[in-house]
């Protein structure tokens, strides 16, 4: 092996030149690439529920408490977004085959939807959108019971879903009929 003084080392064989830190740089680049690949691999393996929980936590932390107490529109939007994220989390739990966690969330969502707001008792049973959402929650609950291999509770959940879907159709039809009636104009 022959050496030259210009910082390049000639290797035996093919006469290629390599800077003195070349092996170190190659090894460093390889390690960095492996870290990036492993990070992506673990990120992709993260359960969906973990990312939804993280998003739900961020959403809860972002709430403006003063505005929540003052503005009805903000409060309704915040509650709606929270409810949507909770439902997504329940679906993720079912997808990960952990129906007990999904059932806990779904039971809370159903109870919240069935509880009328002050002075708004009729809305719970006459709002087609609210009825459809409750039917959707019961359907996901039926999926949870299917995962738990509980056919009786699954059948009950499916009956509740069908009952609510019919109520939603009836409420939508009644609302359309009410809106179609000509309004009397005062003379």
Beta strands, then each sheet from edge to edge (+ up, - down):
strand 1: 8-10
strand 2: 17-19
sheet 1: 1+ 2-
end
